[in-house]
């Protein structure tokens, strides 16, 4: 029994068409109608427009040039209320547009191959490719071809085209219990020099044509993740695998929900990572539900609550769904798109009490052979949530597409949390809760000068705050080095108190007053609160001196050899 209809699209992997697709959409303020895109692409390909306004084989050819970009989350399609289709440039697509240049001969130059590979790799890590993928709309499988390829080369050292096609479709046909079982079998077949077995299976799967024209291997070779030797074996580029082996080890060959806690000190870029890396392919706000936890946040805030209203002198009670119930509803009514519940500052409240009975839903079924793969392992009875879903979607719809009476998390509902490790008001996160999530720690990097945002921030601070003497990165490095000096003999200041690049935003650096109230106040009343050797005066006096031109860094002198 197969897990579903698995599509590996045979659309072009011509990199010029990929990049031109992105540039066409970018030139139209990041959104273009399908009709206009076809005309623009036709001009690029043929130098003139020859297609009619109707949907033709010719126009589909032009539109299909977007498939590769849609597959990796660089472009997305959407429809308006009248059914007209539009193509939108995603945040990932915008990042790539910044690193490519169109040449006079219509070819493109990649100005930063490492950045391109990194964008694609994170797309593979956090997106789904067997189902809920805009580039292969009819695919409906838990098998993830790009992840299988990258993980297989890591385990097998190299892979051949026929081995990859066999590996993908044998898993889709559930010939093995696990990916590792399939890898072990391929290793055994190599030892036995048994190539006939794989050839016969590929013919049985009716995928022989994919071997000679393997679009996956071709694409990863073109972006220099893999290279092919004379025996048609594909290996990792050494420089790539040395830099990204840790990410490749995280890849799961079958689809898996994003259920993740991202932790780090203030300003390390946790929200930036969510918005631009994990959700870099999202263009529709309906796919993301957000909430921020605070000390008074309750179960009712998270799940929902009943509020009374007066209508025609009568009291009417309405249910106000919380972010959990809203996300659950969206996942149920949109089964072919991934829904994300983003919970910020998860350790600022009593998270076990906030989740309450829904805590049981966090355990997921991890068996790609099961029809319930990625759904909650345990279901609960919660009349409050179910009655809301019944009223919003209809009991008949729930019975046909969800369940009757029971609550569980669908396979397309993902949960992403952030945790500020420097927050003094934080609560200890329940171990039982935390182990149901993957965990990612974003470490302090005070050398971040390459991102476009940081370049703008640095320039603004240098001009508006530091009278063109130095920039933000120089400032935080000096402060953090001074903290190291304080801790050299006695550990007096937590590492979590260090300044990170995203500690301030552009609104904080418009003027010295805003900067002082955000940064200098933090240094005086938090970081160096118990240090009598620095910032000795009260905050008001320090701020007044700073506004009058005092160089605050004079307080934090560090020897050059320290």
PyMOL commands that set and color helices and strands:
alter all, ss='L'
color gray80, all
select helices_A, chain A and resi 15-27+34-46+57-71+91-97+113-126+145-156+161-172+179-191+196-205+208-212+215-222+238-250+270-278+285-287+299-303+323-333+346-348+351-362+383-393+395-401+431-434+452-464+472-486+495-497+501-503+506-509+512-527+539-547+552-555
alter helices_A, ss='H'
color red, helices_A
select strands_A, chain A and resi 31-33+75-79+85-89+100-102+108-110+226-228+234-236+259-264+288-292+304-311+314-321+339-344+380-381+406-407+413-420+438-441
alter strands_A, ss='S'
color yellow, strands_A
deselect
rebuild
show_as cartoon
